[in-house]
Amino acid sequence: MDKYNKYISPFSERYSSKEMQYIFSEEFKFKTWRKMWIALAEAEKEMGLDISDEAIEEMKANKDNLNIEVAKEREKLVRHDVMSHVYAYGLQAPKAKAIIHLGATSCYVGDNTDLITMHEALKLIRKKVLTVMKNLRDFAMKYKDLDTLGYTHYQAAQPTTVGKRACLWLQDLYMDLEELDKLLADYKLLGSKGTTGTQASFMELFDNDEEKVKKVDELIVKKLGFDKVLTISGQTYTRKIDAKILNVLSLIAQSAYKFSGDLRLLANLKEIEEPLEKNQIGSSAMPYKRNPMRAERIASISRYIIVNSLNPQITAATQWFERTLDDSANKRIAVSEAFLALDGVLDIYINVSDGLIVYENVIKKHLNEELPFMITENILMECVKRGGDRQALHDKIRVHSREAQKRIKEEGKDNNLLKLISEDKDFNLTIDDIEEIKAASKISGRASSQVEEFVSETIDPILEKNKDSIGIKVELNV
């Protein structure tokens, strides 16, 4: 029962996927540290330092053979995590013991590993964003012609289509993907910069040969699978990078939040709902309820991500000179939890967007209730064509509309606006004339065409280019 007598993070138990949790695990971190030490030793050897092949082979042979408990015991004695792992690695690779971490400072493994970790996490986030985009794309195309009430100020405005509204959600994610791709395209590692970023220790190792020192930096980065390295740094990489990364995560969370809010409103209207599991309980007190629980969870966790994105911004603003350590504890929590939280949000978003339930008859009912107001502009234009006075008829429509709204709101009756207009001789229209105008009206404008244009010109090329990254299957913990 020891599992239940201590704090357990909801990110590890309820929200985040196993894949994202592994990226931020100690195993991933310490294996990456060892990759960093191997890359450093290989680069230093290639640039002429006396490091034997046997030493490097011993390091490689034990790169995944973690003895974490040995390092933890050592840390209790020396109070330094990096040097404890250098010691533990040296026990397994005794021929390399003297050269592990040669010339480096703790931030060589710490900061580069953080950057590699975030890069891996960003790639997973990207795949999930693309999967949501594919779901929304298919939904938008399926319902591109289904007219529905459009709202401004959450008041009935002009009609749109269900597919067009989905494109609003889709466009937000497309814009987020653009920012994410810019971030990945310019991604840089710290490299080997030393205590204050001057590479002084490496200059000492290589007898002040600047070209060799620069080459070590470049070789390390390439050995780790990257092609860019920071030219300027203190001991740490600038914490502006963390701020930029979490800003992108916040952008994605904002988009998910917007979707979840719209879906919750639509659920209240009984027009569109999130999928319901067969045995799902909506309420402990009211068994008839179908609460939008997943959409609410998206909103709840997204709010946390948006607020949490301030942490690295404040950290970046308060670093002193070449480095301080007041970033460490905050960074360790804020960065990892931002990724774990967004991973959970996107898993829910994938699940919900893949199973949206559309109630077409309710949508049509609500539209028809408001449609008389919507086509008054069309009626006005037809009357002007027949010689009517626009201003005079506009005033009459305003008066008739208020009378119809009073009937709806105060008396709870149906909308009789079109009947009132047909009975007003100044309009010179029969109810049949009005029905013809109504049938001929393109009530949702270019909504359907806009969906087709946006999907074919903007979304489909992106999805086709990234088709191998789409289709992540998710299994929600709750």
C-alpha positions in Angstrom: 0.0 0.0 0.0 3.0 2.3 0.0 1.9 3.6 -3.4 -1.1 5.3 -1.8 0.5 7.0 1.2 2.5 9.7 -0.7 1.7 12.4 -3.3 1.2 11.1 -6.8 1.3 13.6 -9.7 -2.0 13.6 -11.7 0.2 14.0 -14.8 1.7 10.5 -14.3 -1.5 8.8 -13.1 -4.3 10.5 -15.0 -3.3 12.7 -17.9 0.0 12.1 -19.7 0.9 9.3 -22.1 3.6 6.8 -21.4 5.5 8.2 -24.3 5.7 11.7 -22.9 6.4 10.4 -19.4 9.3 8.4 -20.7 10.8 11.5 -22.4 10.9 13.2 -19.0 12.0 10.2 -17.1 15.3 9.7 -15.2 16.2 6.9 -17.5 15.9 9.1 -20.6 17.9 11.9 -18.9 20.8 9.7 -17.6 21.1 7.8 -20.9 21.3 11.2 -22.6 24.0 12.3 -20.2 26.0 9.3 -21.2 25.5 10.0 -24.9 26.8 13.5 -24.1 29.9 12.2 -22.5 30.6 9.8 -25.3 30.2 12.6 -27.9 32.5 14.8 -25.9 35.2 12.1 -25.7 35.0 11.2 -29.4 35.2 14.8 -30.4 38.1 15.5 -28.2 39.9 12.4 -29.5 39.3 13.4 -33.1 40.8 16.8 -32.4 44.0 15.2 -31.0 43.6 14.6 -27.3 45.1 11.4 -25.9 41.9 9.3 -25.4 42.1 5.6 -26.2 39.7 3.7 -28.4 39.3 1.2 -25.5 38.1 4.0 -23.2 35.4 5.1 -25.7 34.4 1.5 -26.4 34.0 0.9 -22.7 31.8 4.0 -22.4 29.7 2.8 -25.4 29.3 -0.7 -24.0 27.8 0.7 -20.8 25.8 3.7 -22.2 22.5 2.0 -21.5 23.6 0.0 -18.4 22.5 2.6 -15.9 23.6 2.1 -12.3 21.4 4.9 -10.9 21.3 3.6 -7.4 25.1 3.8 -7.2 24.9 7.4 -8.3 22.2 8.2 -5.8 24.3 6.8 -2.9 27.3 8.8 -4.1 25.2 12.0 -4.3 24.4 11.6 -0.6 28.1 11.9 0.1 29.2 14.6 -2.4 25.9 16.5 -2.8 26.4 16.9 -6.6 24.3 15.0 -9.1 26.5 15.3 -12.2 29.7 14.3 -10.4 27.9 11.4 -8.8 26.9 10.0 -12.2 30.5 10.6 -13.5 31.7 8.5 -10.6 29.0 5.8 -11.3 29.9 5.7 -15.0 33.6 5.5 -14.2 33.0 2.3 -12.2 31.5 0.6 -15.2 34.1 2.1 -17.7 37.3 2.2 -15.6 39.5 2.8 -18.7 37.5 6.0 -19.4 37.3 7.1 -15.7 40.0 9.8 -16.1 38.5 11.4 -19.2 34.7 11.3 -18.6 33.4 14.9 -18.5 36.9 16.3 -19.5 36.8 20.1 -19.8 33.0 20.2 -19.2 30.9 21.9 -16.6 27.6 20.4 -15.2 25.6 22.4 -17.7 27.2 20.5 -20.6 25.2 17.5 -19.7 22.3 19.2 -17.9 21.5 21.9 -20.4 22.1 20.0 -23.6 20.0 17.1 -22.2 17.2 19.6 -21.4 17.3 20.8 -24.9 17.3 17.3 -26.4 14.5 16.3 -24.1 12.3 19.3 -25.1 13.1 18.6 -28.7 11.9 15.0 -28.4 8.8 16.2 -26.5 8.1 18.9 -29.2 8.2 16.2 -31.9 5.6 14.1 -30.0 3.4 17.2 -29.5 3.7 18.0 -33.2 2.4 14.5 -34.1 -0.6 14.9 -31.9 -1.4 18.4 -33.2 -1.3 16.9 -36.7 -3.6 14.1 -35.7 -6.2 16.5 -34.2 -5.9 18.6 -37.4 -6.7 15.5 -39.5 -9.7 14.8 -37.4 -11.0 18.3 -37.7 -10.3 18.4 -41.4 -12.4 15.3 -42.0 -15.2 16.7 -39.8 -15.2 20.1 -41.6 -15.4 18.4 -45.0 -18.2 16.1 -43.9 -20.3 19.0 -42.6 -19.2 21.8 -44.9 -22.8 22.1 -46.3 -24.8 21.7 -43.0 -26.2 25.2 -42.3 -26.2 26.2 -38.7 -26.8 29.4 -36.7 -23.8 31.6 -36.4 -23.3 33.6 -33.2 -21.7 36.9 -32.3 -21.7 37.8 -28.6 -23.4 34.4 -28.2 -26.5 35.9 -29.8 -27.9 34.5 -33.1 -26.3 36.3 -36.0 -26.1 35.1 -39.6 -26.0 31.4 -40.5 -22.7 29.6 -41.1 -22.1 25.9 -41.6 -20.9 23.3 -39.1 -17.9 22.6 -41.3 -17.0 26.3 -41.5 -17.1 26.6 -37.7 -14.8 23.5 -37.4 -12.3 25.4 -39.7 -12.1 28.1 -37.1 -10.7 25.5 -34.7 -8.6 24.0 -37.4 -7.1 27.3 -38.4 -6.0 28.0 -34.9 -4.0 24.8 -34.7 -2.6 25.4 -38.2 -1.2 28.7 -36.9 0.2 27.0 -33.8 1.9 24.4 -36.0 3.6 27.2 -38.0 5.1 28.6 -34.8 6.1 25.1 -33.7 7.8 24.4 -37.0 9.7 27.7 -36.8 10.9 26.7 -33.4 12.1 23.3 -34.6 13.7 24.7 -37.8 16.0 27.0 -35.7 16.7 24.6 -32.9 20.2 24.8 -31.4 22.1 22.9 -28.7 24.3 24.6 -26.1 27.4 22.5 -27.1 30.5 22.7 -24.9 30.9 26.3 -23.7 32.5 25.9 -20.2 32.0 27.8 -17.0 31.1 31.2 -18.3 30.5 30.4 -21.9 34.0 31.4 -23.1 35.3 27.8 -23.7 38.4 28.7 -21.6 38.8 25.1 -20.3 38.8 23.8 -23.9 41.2 26.5 -25.0 43.5 25.1 -22.3 43.0 21.5 -23.4 43.8 22.4 -27.0 46.7 24.8 -26.4 44.6 27.8 -27.4 43.8 26.4 -30.9 40.5 28.1 -31.5 39.6 26.1 -34.6 39.9 22.9 -32.7 37.7 24.2 -29.9 35.1 25.3 -32.4 35.3 22.0 -34.2 34.7 20.1 -30.9 31.5 22.1 -30.4 30.3 21.3 -34.0 31.2 17.6 -33.7 29.4 17.1 -30.5 26.2 18.6 -31.9 26.4 16.4 -35.0 27.0 13.3 -33.1 23.8 14.0 -31.1 21.8 14.4 -34.3 21.6 18.2 -34.6 23.1 20.6 -37.0 23.1 23.9 -35.1 24.9 25.1 -31.9 24.6 28.4 -30.0 27.5 30.8 -30.7 26.9 32.8 -27.6 26.0 31.6 -24.1 26.8 32.0 -20.5 27.4 28.8 -18.6 23.8 27.9 -19.5 21.8 28.4 -22.7 19.7 31.5 -22.5 16.4 30.8 -20.7 14.6 32.7 -23.4 14.6 29.4 -25.2 12.5 27.9 -22.5 10.2 30.9 -22.6 9.8 30.6 -26.4 9.1 26.8 -26.2 6.4 27.2 -23.4 4.9 30.1 -25.3 4.2 27.7 -28.2 2.8 25.1 -25.8 0.6 27.9 -24.4 -0.6 28.8 -28.0 -1.7 25.2 -28.6 -3.4 25.1 -25.2 -5.3 28.3 -26.1 -6.6 26.7 -29.3 -7.7 23.6 -27.4 -9.4 25.8 -24.8 -11.3 27.7 -27.4 -12.5 24.4 -29.0 -13.6 23.0 -25.6 -15.5 26.1 -24.8 -17.4 26.0 -28.1 -18.1 22.4 -27.7 -19.5 22.9 -24.2 -21.9 25.6 -25.5 -22.9 23.3 -28.4 -23.6 20.5 -25.9 -25.9 22.8 -24.0 -27.7 23.6 -27.2 -28.0 19.8 -27.9 -26.4 20.4 -31.3 -23.0 18.7 -31.0 -21.6 16.5 -28.2 -18.4 14.8 -27.3 -18.5 11.0 -27.6 -20.0 9.1 -24.6 -18.6 5.8 -23.4 -21.1 3.0 -23.0 -20.9 2.8 -19.2 -20.0 6.5 -18.6 -21.8 8.2 -15.7 -22.6 11.8 -16.3 -23.6 12.8 -12.8 -23.6 11.2 -9.4 -27.0 12.8 -8.6 -28.7 13.1 -12.0 -28.4 10.0 -14.1 -30.0 11.6 -17.1 -27.2 14.1 -17.6 -24.5 14.0 -20.2 -21.9 16.4 -18.9 -19.2 17.5 -21.4 -16.5 16.0 -19.0 -13.7 15.7 -21.5 -14.2 19.2 -23.0 -14.1 20.5 -19.4 -10.9 18.7 -18.7 -9.3 20.2 -21.8 -10.3 23.6 -20.5 -9.1 22.9 -17.0 -5.6 21.6 -18.0 -5.2 24.2 -20.7 -5.7 26.9 -18.2 -2.9 25.5 -16.2 -0.6 25.4 -19.2 -1.4 29.0 -20.1 -0.7 30.3 -16.6 2.4 28.1 -16.2 4.0 29.6 -19.4 4.7 32.7 -17.3 7.3 30.7 -15.2 10.1 30.6 -17.8 9.4 34.1 -18.8 10.1 35.3 -15.3 13.1 33.0 -15.0 14.5 34.4 -18.3 14.1 37.9 -17.0 15.8 37.3 -13.7 19.0 35.4 -14.6 22.1 37.2 -13.4 25.1 37.6 -15.7 26.5 34.3 -16.9 24.2 32.1 -14.7 22.4 31.7 -11.4 20.8 28.6 -10.0 17.4 30.0 -9.1 16.2 28.7 -12.5 16.8 25.1 -11.6 14.0 24.0 -9.3 11.4 26.2 -11.1 12.6 25.0 -14.6 12.5 21.3 -13.5 8.8 21.7 -12.6 7.5 24.2 -15.1 9.0 22.8 -18.3 8.2 19.2 -17.7 4.7 19.8 -16.4 3.9 22.1 -19.4 4.7 19.2 -21.8 3.0 16.5 -19.7 -0.1 18.7 -19.4 -0.3 19.6 -23.1 0.3 15.9 -23.9 -2.8 15.1 -21.8 -4.9 17.9 -23.5 -4.0 16.7 -27.0 -4.8 13.1 -26.1 -8.3 14.2 -25.1 -8.6 16.5 -28.1 -7.7 13.6 -30.4 -10.3 11.4 -28.7 -13.1 13.9 -28.8 -12.5 15.3 -32.3 -12.5 11.7 -33.6 -16.0 11.0 -32.3 -18.1 14.2 -32.3 -21.8 13.5 -32.3 -23.8 15.9 -34.5 -27.6 16.2 -34.1 -28.6 17.6 -37.4 -32.4 17.9 -36.7 -31.7 20.0 -33.6 -29.4 22.2 -35.6 -32.1 22.7 -38.3 -34.7 23.4 -35.7 -32.7 26.1 -34.1 -31.9 27.6 -37.5 -35.5 27.6 -38.6 -36.5 29.4 -35.4 -34.2 32.3 -36.2 -34.3 32.2 -40.0 -37.1 34.7 -40.4 -34.8 37.4 -39.0 -31.9 36.2 -41.1 -33.6 36.6 -44.5 -35.0 40.1 -43.9 -32.1 41.6 -45.8 -33.0 39.3 -48.8 -36.6 40.4 -48.5 -35.6 44.0 -48.4 -33.5 43.7 -51.5 -36.3 42.0 -53.4 -38.8 44.7 -52.5 -36.4 47.4 -53.6 -36.1 45.6 -57.0 -39.9 45.9 -57.2 -39.7 49.6 -56.6 -40.0 49.8 -52.8 -38.4 52.5 -50.6 -35.5 50.9 -48.7 -35.6 53.2 -45.7 -39.3 53.0 -45.2 -39.3 49.2 -45.5 -36.2 48.9 -43.2 -38.1 50.8 -40.5 -41.1 48.5 -40.9 -39.0 45.4 -40.7 -37.5 46.8 -37.4 -41.0 47.3 -36.0 -42.3 43.9 -37.1 -39.1 42.2 -35.8 -39.6 43.6 -32.3 -43.3 42.5 -32.3 -42.1 39.0 -33.3 -39.4 38.9 -30.6 -42.0 40.0 -28.0 -44.2 37.1 -29.1 -41.3 34.7 -28.7 -39.8 36.0 -25.5 -42.8 37.1 -23.5 -45.5 34.7 -24.8 -43.3 31.7 -25.6 -44.8 31.4 -29.1 -43.3 30.7 -32.5 -41.7 33.3 -34.8 -44.4 35.0 -36.9 -42.2 37.6 -38.6 -42.7 36.4 -42.1 -46.5 36.3 -41.6 -46.4 39.9 -40.4 -44.4 41.0 -43.4 -46.7 39.2 -45.8 -49.7 40.9 -44.2 -48.1 44.4 -44.6 -49.3 45.8 -47.9 -46.3 48.1 -48.2 -44.1 45.0 -48.9 -46.4 43.8 -51.7 -45.3 40.2 -51.0 -47.4 37.1 -50.4 -46.3 34.3 -48.1 -45.5 32.2 -51.1 -43.3 35.0 -52.5 -41.4 35.1 -49.2 -41.0 31.3 -49.2 -39.5 31.6 -52.7 -37.0 34.2 -51.4 -36.2 32.0 -48.4 -35.6 29.0 -50.6 -33.3 30.9 -53.0 -31.3 32.6 -50.3 -27.7 31.5 -49.8 -28.1 31.8 -46.1 -24.6 30.7 -45.2 -22.9 32.8 -47.9 -19.6 31.3 -49.1 -19.1 29.1 -46.0 -19.0 25.8 -47.9 -16.7 27.2 -50.6 -14.4 28.7 -47.9 -14.1 25.3 -46.2 -13.1 23.7 -49.5 -10.6 26.4 -50.3 -9.0 26.4 -46.9 -8.8 22.6 -46.7 -7.5 22.0 -50.2 -5.0 25.0 -50.3 -3.8 25.1 -46.8 -4.5 22.0 -44.7 -4.3 19.1 -47.2 -0.7 20.0 -48.3 0.5 20.0 -44.7 -1.3 16.7 -43.9 0.0 15.0 -47.0 3.6 16.2 -46.3 3.3 14.8 -42.8 1.1 11.8 -43.4 3.6 9.4 -41.6 3.2 11.5 -38.4 -0.6 11.3 -38.4 -2.8 8.7 -36.7 -1.6 8.5 -33.1 -3.9 6.3 -31.2 -4.7 7.4 -27.6 -6.0 5.6 -24.6 -7.4 7.9 -21.9 -6.6 6.9 -18.4 -9.9 8.5 -17.2 
